[in-house]
C-alpha cells in the first residue's frame, strides 16, 4: 500500500496507521500512513482547491 502522507510504499513489515480522510462529499475514506513520522510529499501541483 501507499502512504498517503509521503506517497511512498509502506512495506508489510513497517508499522502503519489508518487515518480518516474526509472528502468534500461527506464520504470519508480511510487511508494508510506510516506510523512513524515521514516527510510529507511536496505538493507542487495543487489542482483546484475545493471550497464550498
Ligand atoms: Zn509515509
PDB file of the backbone (N, CA, C, O) and the ligand in Angstrom, with CONECT records:
HET     ZN  A 101       1
ATOM      1  N   UNK A   1       0.833  -1.199   0.000  1.00  0.00           N
ATOM      2  CA  UNK A   1       0.000   0.000   0.000  1.00  0.00           C
ATOM      3  C   UNK A   1       0.864   1.243   0.000  1.00  0.00           C
ATOM      4  O   UNK A   1       2.068   1.183   0.246  1.00  0.00           O
ATOM      5  N   UNK A   2       0.241   2.354  -0.276  1.00  0.00           N
ATOM      6  CA  UNK A   2       0.985   3.605  -0.419  1.00  0.00           C
ATOM      7  C   UNK A   2       0.638   4.527   0.748  1.00  0.00           C
ATOM      8  O   UNK A   2      -0.523   4.658   1.135  1.00  0.00           O
ATOM      9  N   UNK A   3       1.645   5.143   1.281  1.00  0.00           N
ATOM     10  CA  UNK A   3       1.438   6.088   2.364  1.00  0.00           C
ATOM     11  C   UNK A   3       0.785   7.356   1.815  1.00  0.00           C
ATOM     12  O   UNK A   3       1.234   7.923   0.819  1.00  0.00           O
ATOM     13  N   UNK A   4      -0.266   7.778   2.477  1.00  0.00           N
ATOM     14  CA  UNK A   4      -0.995   8.945   1.985  1.00  0.00           C
ATOM     15  C   UNK A   4      -0.253  10.235   2.297  1.00  0.00           C
ATOM     16  O   UNK A   4      -0.555  11.286   1.733  1.00  0.00           O
ATOM     17  N   UNK A   5       0.702  10.151   3.183  1.00  0.00           N
ATOM     18  CA  UNK A   5       1.412  11.376   3.567  1.00  0.00           C
ATOM     19  C   UNK A   5       2.625  11.608   2.685  1.00  0.00           C
ATOM     20  O   UNK A   5       2.790  12.689   2.119  1.00  0.00           O
ATOM     21  N   UNK A   6       3.471  10.597   2.568  1.00  0.00           N
ATOM     22  CA  UNK A   6       4.697  10.788   1.794  1.00  0.00           C
ATOM     23  C   UNK A   6       4.609  10.113   0.430  1.00  0.00           C
ATOM     24  O   UNK A   6       5.533  10.210  -0.378  1.00  0.00           O
ATOM     25  N   UNK A   7       3.521   9.447   0.181  1.00  0.00           N
ATOM     26  CA  UNK A   7       3.256   8.772  -1.093  1.00  0.00           C
ATOM     27  C   UNK A   7       4.310   7.724  -1.417  1.00  0.00           C
ATOM     28  O   UNK A   7       4.493   7.358  -2.578  1.00  0.00           O
ATOM     29  N   UNK A   8       4.995   7.248  -0.401  1.00  0.00           N
ATOM     30  CA  UNK A   8       5.953   6.171  -0.625  1.00  0.00           C
ATOM     31  C   UNK A   8       5.323   4.867  -0.151  1.00  0.00           C
ATOM     32  O   UNK A   8       4.424   4.866   0.689  1.00  0.00           O
ATOM     33  N   UNK A   9       5.800   3.781  -0.692  1.00  0.00           N
ATOM     34  CA  UNK A   9       5.217   2.487  -0.321  1.00  0.00           C
ATOM     35  C   UNK A   9       5.440   2.158   1.150  1.00  0.00           C
ATOM     36  O   UNK A   9       6.501   2.433   1.710  1.00  0.00           O
ATOM     37  N   UNK A  10       4.448   1.582   1.746  1.00  0.00           N
ATOM     38  CA  UNK A  10       4.580   1.091   3.118  1.00  0.00           C
ATOM     39  C   UNK A  10       4.781  -0.410   3.031  1.00  0.00           C
ATOM     40  O   UNK A  10       3.936  -1.143   2.519  1.00  0.00           O
ATOM     41  N   UNK A  11       5.913  -0.844   3.539  1.00  0.00           N
ATOM     42  CA  UNK A  11       6.170  -2.284   3.492  1.00  0.00           C
ATOM     43  C   UNK A  11       5.276  -2.993   4.495  1.00  0.00           C
ATOM     44  O   UNK A  11       4.806  -2.413   5.474  1.00  0.00           O
ATOM     45  N   UNK A  12       5.067  -4.242   4.216  1.00  0.00           N
ATOM     46  CA  UNK A  12       4.154  -5.013   5.071  1.00  0.00           C
ATOM     47  C   UNK A  12       4.714  -5.175   6.479  1.00  0.00           C
ATOM     48  O   UNK A  12       3.960  -5.388   7.429  1.00  0.00           O
ATOM     49  N   UNK A  13       6.042  -5.073   6.615  1.00  0.00           N
ATOM     50  CA  UNK A  13       6.624  -5.210   7.948  1.00  0.00           C
ATOM     51  C   UNK A  13       6.847  -3.853   8.609  1.00  0.00           C
ATOM     52  O   UNK A  13       7.439  -3.761   9.685  1.00  0.00           O
ATOM     53  N   UNK A  14       6.367  -2.813   7.954  1.00  0.00           N
ATOM     54  CA  UNK A  14       6.506  -1.481   8.533  1.00  0.00           C
ATOM     55  C   UNK A  14       5.221  -1.117   9.257  1.00  0.00           C
ATOM     56  O   UNK A  14       4.129  -1.415   8.774  1.00  0.00           O
ATOM     57  N   UNK A  15       5.343  -0.478  10.405  1.00  0.00           N
ATOM     58  CA  UNK A  15       4.136  -0.085  11.115  1.00  0.00           C
ATOM     59  C   UNK A  15       3.406   1.027  10.370  1.00  0.00           C
ATOM     60  O   UNK A  15       4.010   1.999   9.915  1.00  0.00           O
ATOM     61  N   UNK A  16       2.114   0.860  10.260  1.00  0.00           N
ATOM     62  CA  UNK A  16       1.319   1.888   9.596  1.00  0.00           C
ATOM     63  C   UNK A  16       0.083   2.140  10.434  1.00  0.00           C
ATOM     64  O   UNK A  16      -0.297   1.334  11.283  1.00  0.00           O
ATOM     65  N   UNK A  17      -0.518   3.249  10.181  1.00  0.00           N
ATOM     66  CA  UNK A  17      -1.758   3.524  10.888  1.00  0.00           C
ATOM     67  C   UNK A  17      -2.780   4.086   9.916  1.00  0.00           C
ATOM     68  O   UNK A  17      -2.434   4.641   8.873  1.00  0.00           O
ATOM     69  N   UNK A  18      -4.010   3.936  10.271  1.00  0.00           N
ATOM     70  CA  UNK A  18      -5.071   4.396   9.385  1.00  0.00           C
ATOM     71  C   UNK A  18      -5.559   5.760   9.836  1.00  0.00           C
ATOM     72  O   UNK A  18      -5.728   6.025  11.027  1.00  0.00           O
ATOM     73  N   UNK A  19      -5.776   6.598   8.872  1.00  0.00           N
ATOM     74  CA  UNK A  19      -6.293   7.926   9.186  1.00  0.00           C
ATOM     75  C   UNK A  19      -7.556   8.155   8.368  1.00  0.00           C
ATOM     76  O   UNK A  19      -7.663   7.738   7.214  1.00  0.00           O
ATOM     77  N   UNK A  20      -8.475   8.808   8.983  1.00  0.00           N
ATOM     78  CA  UNK A  20      -9.712   9.137   8.282  1.00  0.00           C
ATOM     79  C   UNK A  20      -9.472  10.367   7.434  1.00  0.00           C
ATOM     80  O   UNK A  20      -8.956  11.381   7.903  1.00  0.00           O
ATOM     81  N   UNK A  21      -9.844  10.259   6.224  1.00  0.00           N
ATOM     82  CA  UNK A  21      -9.701  11.401   5.322  1.00  0.00           C
ATOM     83  C   UNK A  21     -11.079  11.764   4.807  1.00  0.00           C
ATOM     84  O   UNK A  21     -11.721  11.003   4.083  1.00  0.00           O
ATOM     85  N   UNK A  22     -11.508  12.934   5.196  1.00  0.00           N
ATOM     86  CA  UNK A  22     -12.858  13.321   4.829  1.00  0.00           C
ATOM     87  C   UNK A  22     -12.849  14.154   3.557  1.00  0.00           C
ATOM     88  O   UNK A  22     -12.227  15.213   3.475  1.00  0.00           O
ATOM     89  N   UNK A  23     -13.538  13.648   2.603  1.00  0.00           N
ATOM     90  CA  UNK A  23     -13.644  14.388   1.352  1.00  0.00           C
ATOM     91  C   UNK A  23     -14.764  15.402   1.443  1.00  0.00           C
ATOM     92  O   UNK A  23     -15.510  15.435   2.422  1.00  0.00           O
ATOM     93  N   UNK A  24     -14.874  16.215   0.432  1.00  0.00           N
ATOM     94  CA  UNK A  24     -15.891  17.252   0.447  1.00  0.00           C
ATOM     95  C   UNK A  24     -17.289  16.698   0.286  1.00  0.00           C
ATOM     96  O   UNK A  24     -18.272  17.362   0.615  1.00  0.00           O
ATOM     97  N   UNK A  25     -17.377  15.479  -0.222  1.00  0.00           N
ATOM     98  CA  UNK A  25     -18.690  14.917  -0.493  1.00  0.00           C
ATOM     99  C   UNK A  25     -19.310  14.285   0.747  1.00  0.00           C
ATOM    100  O   UNK A  25     -20.470  13.873   0.735  1.00  0.00           O
ATOM    101  N   UNK A  26     -18.530  14.215   1.804  1.00  0.00           N
ATOM    102  CA  UNK A  26     -19.044  13.604   3.013  1.00  0.00           C
ATOM    103  C   UNK A  26     -18.688  12.145   3.108  1.00  0.00           C
ATOM    104  O   UNK A  26     -18.820  11.533   4.168  1.00  0.00           O
ATOM    105  N   UNK A  27     -18.238  11.585   2.006  1.00  0.00           N
ATOM    106  CA  UNK A  27     -17.821  10.190   2.031  1.00  0.00           C
ATOM    107  C   UNK A  27     -16.393  10.119   2.516  1.00  0.00           C
ATOM    108  O   UNK A  27     -15.466  10.468   1.785  1.00  0.00           O
ATOM    109  N   UNK A  28     -16.211   9.682   3.716  1.00  0.00           N
ATOM    110  CA  UNK A  28     -14.868   9.602   4.267  1.00  0.00           C
ATOM    111  C   UNK A  28     -14.136   8.385   3.745  1.00  0.00           C
ATOM    112  O   UNK A  28     -14.740   7.346   3.475  1.00  0.00           O
ATOM    113  N   UNK A  29     -12.846   8.523   3.607  1.00  0.00           N
ATOM    114  CA  UNK A  29     -12.035   7.404   3.154  1.00  0.00           C
ATOM    115  C   UNK A  29     -10.961   7.138   4.186  1.00  0.00           C
ATOM    116  O   UNK A  29     -10.441   8.061   4.813  1.00  0.00           O
ATOM    117  N   UNK A  30     -10.645   5.910   4.353  1.00  0.00           N
ATOM    118  CA  UNK A  30      -9.574   5.559   5.277  1.00  0.00           C
ATOM    119  C   UNK A  30      -8.292   5.366   4.498  1.00  0.00           C
ATOM    120  O   UNK A  30      -8.237   4.587   3.546  1.00  0.00           O
ATOM    121  N   UNK A  31      -7.286   6.066   4.902  1.00  0.00           N
ATOM    122  CA  UNK A  31      -6.019   5.982   4.200  1.00  0.00           C
ATOM    123  C   UNK A  31      -4.949   5.492   5.153  1.00  0.00           C
ATOM    124  O   UNK A  31      -5.057   5.639   6.370  1.00  0.00           O
ATOM    125  N   UNK A  32      -3.923   4.910   4.579  1.00  0.00           N
ATOM    126  CA  UNK A  32      -2.822   4.389   5.392  1.00  0.00           C
ATOM    127  C   UNK A  32      -1.636   5.337   5.329  1.00  0.00           C
ATOM    128  O   UNK A  32      -1.286   5.853   4.267  1.00  0.00           O
ATOM    129  N   UNK A  33      -1.032   5.554   6.474  1.00  0.00           N
ATOM    130  CA  UNK A  33       0.198   6.345   6.525  1.00  0.00           C
ATOM    131  C   UNK A  33       1.195   5.600   7.399  1.00  0.00           C
ATOM    132  O   UNK A  33       0.829   4.717   8.175  1.00  0.00           O
ATOM    133  N   UNK A  34       2.450   5.969   7.259  1.00  0.00           N
ATOM    134  CA  UNK A  34       3.465   5.393   8.130  1.00  0.00           C
ATOM    135  C   UNK A  34       3.152   5.758   9.576  1.00  0.00           C
ATOM    136  O   UNK A  34       2.774   6.891   9.875  1.00  0.00           O
ATOM    137  N   UNK A  35       3.313   4.798  10.453  1.00  0.00           N
ATOM    138  CA  UNK A  35       3.093   5.075  11.871  1.00  0.00           C
ATOM    139  C   UNK A  35       4.171   6.027  12.370  1.00  0.00           C
ATOM    140  O   UNK A  35       3.924   6.882  13.221  1.00  0.00           O
ATOM    141  N   UNK A  36       5.358   5.860  11.828  1.00  0.00           N
ATOM    142  CA  UNK A  36       6.419   6.792  12.191  1.00  0.00           C
ATOM    143  C   UNK A  36       6.258   8.061  11.364  1.00  0.00           C
ATOM    144  O   UNK A  36       5.605   8.080  10.321  1.00  0.00           O
ATOM    145  N   UNK A  37       6.872   9.101  11.867  1.00  0.00           N
ATOM    146  CA  UNK A  37       6.789  10.378  11.155  1.00  0.00           C
ATOM    147  C   UNK A  37       7.558  10.293   9.845  1.00  0.00           C
ATOM    148  O   UNK A  37       8.742   9.958   9.829  1.00  0.00           O
ATOM    149  N   UNK A  38       6.896  10.589   8.782  1.00  0.00           N
ATOM    150  CA  UNK A  38       7.572  10.615   7.494  1.00  0.00           C
ATOM    151  C   UNK A  38       7.356  11.984   6.864  1.00  0.00           C
ATOM    152  O   UNK A  38       6.461  12.743   7.235  1.00  0.00           O
ATOM    153  N   UNK A  39       8.207  12.256   5.907  1.00  0.00           N
ATOM    154  CA  UNK A  39       8.141  13.567   5.274  1.00  0.00           C
ATOM    155  C   UNK A  39       6.956  13.628   4.325  1.00  0.00           C
ATOM    156  O   UNK A  39       6.819  12.769   3.455  1.00  0.00           O
ATOM    157  N   UNK A  40       6.114  14.611   4.475  1.00  0.00           N
ATOM    158  CA  UNK A  40       5.006  14.766   3.541  1.00  0.00           C
ATOM    159  C   UNK A  40       5.524  15.056   2.144  1.00  0.00           C
ATOM    160  O   UNK A  40       6.500  15.784   1.961  1.00  0.00           O
ATOM    161  N   UNK A  41       4.866  14.483   1.183  1.00  0.00           N
ATOM    162  CA  UNK A  41       5.281  14.725  -0.194  1.00  0.00           C
ATOM    163  C   UNK A  41       5.004  16.171  -0.565  1.00  0.00           C
ATOM    164  O   UNK A  41       3.938  16.707  -0.262  1.00  0.00           O
ATOM    165  N   UNK A  42       5.964  16.794  -1.218  1.00  0.00           N
ATOM    166  CA  UNK A  42       5.738  18.171  -1.655  1.00  0.00           C
ATOM    167  C   UNK A  42       4.634  18.238  -2.689  1.00  0.00           C
ATOM    168  O   UNK A  42       4.604  17.453  -3.636  1.00  0.00           O
ATOM    169  N   UNK A  43       3.745  19.165  -2.502  1.00  0.00           N
ATOM    170  CA  UNK A  43       2.627  19.273  -3.440  1.00  0.00           C
ATOM    171  C   UNK A  43       2.887  20.425  -4.392  1.00  0.00           C
ATOM    172  O   UNK A  43       2.506  21.571  -4.152  1.00  0.00           O
ATOM    173  N   UNK A  44       3.550  20.074  -5.480  1.00  0.00           N
ATOM    174  CA  UNK A  44       3.853  21.118  -6.446  1.00  0.00           C
ATOM    175  C   UNK A  44       2.663  21.375  -7.351  1.00  0.00           C
ATOM    176  O   UNK A  44       2.471  22.478  -7.863  1.00  0.00           O
ATOM    177  N   UNK A  45       1.876  20.336  -7.535  1.00  0.00           N
ATOM    178  CA  UNK A  45       0.689  20.518  -8.357  1.00  0.00           C
ATOM    179  C   UNK A  45      -0.522  20.532  -7.441  1.00  0.00           C
ATOM    180  O   UNK A  45      -0.879  19.518  -6.842  1.00  0.00           O
ATOM    181  N   UNK A  46      -1.125  21.657  -7.346  1.00  0.00           N
ATOM    182  CA  UNK A  46      -2.286  21.789  -6.488  1.00  0.00           C
ATOM    183  C   UNK A  46      -3.505  22.139  -7.324  1.00  0.00           C
ATOM    184  O   UNK A  46      -3.813  23.311  -7.541  1.00  0.00           O
ATOM    185  N   UNK A  47      -4.186  21.112  -7.784  1.00  0.00           N
ATOM    186  CA  UNK A  47      -5.351  21.379  -8.628  1.00  0.00           C
ATOM    187  C   UNK A  47      -6.482  22.032  -7.840  1.00  0.00           C
ATOM    188  O   UNK A  47      -6.572  21.917  -6.617  1.00  0.00           O
ATOM    189  N   UNK A  48      -7.293  22.683  -8.546  1.00  0.00           N
ATOM    190  CA  UNK A  48      -8.412  23.453  -7.992  1.00  0.00           C
ATOM    191  C   UNK A  48      -8.816  23.049  -6.597  1.00  0.00           C
ATOM    192  O   UNK A  48      -9.378  21.976  -6.378  1.00  0.00           O
ATOM    193  N   UNK A  49      -8.538  23.879  -5.707  1.00  0.00           N
ATOM    194  CA  UNK A  49      -8.856  23.609  -4.318  1.00  0.00           C
ATOM    195  C   UNK A  49     -10.361  23.741  -4.122  1.00  0.00           C
ATOM    196  O   UNK A  49     -10.985  24.718  -4.536  1.00  0.00           O
ATOM    197  N   UNK A  50     -10.908  22.744  -3.492  1.00  0.00           N
ATOM    198  CA  UNK A  50     -12.350  22.742  -3.354  1.00  0.00           C
ATOM    199  C   UNK A  50     -12.778  23.593  -2.158  1.00  0.00           C
ATOM    200  O   UNK A  50     -12.460  23.296  -1.007  1.00  0.00           O
ATOM    201  N   UNK A  51     -13.479  24.614  -2.463  1.00  0.00           N
ATOM    202  CA  UNK A  51     -14.032  25.456  -1.398  1.00  0.00           C
ATOM    203  C   UNK A  51     -15.550  25.450  -1.550  1.00  0.00           C
ATOM    204  O   UNK A  51     -16.084  25.764  -2.614  1.00  0.00           O
ATOM    205  N   UNK A  52     -16.199  25.106  -0.520  1.00  0.00           N
ATOM    206  CA  UNK A  52     -17.647  25.059  -0.664  1.00  0.00           C
ATOM    207  C   UNK A  52     -18.314  26.090   0.236  1.00  0.00           C
ATOM    208  O   UNK A  52     -19.541  26.196   0.249  1.00  0.00           O
TER     209      UNK A  52
HETATM  210 ZN    ZN A 101       4.892   7.877   4.839  1.00  0.00          ZN
END
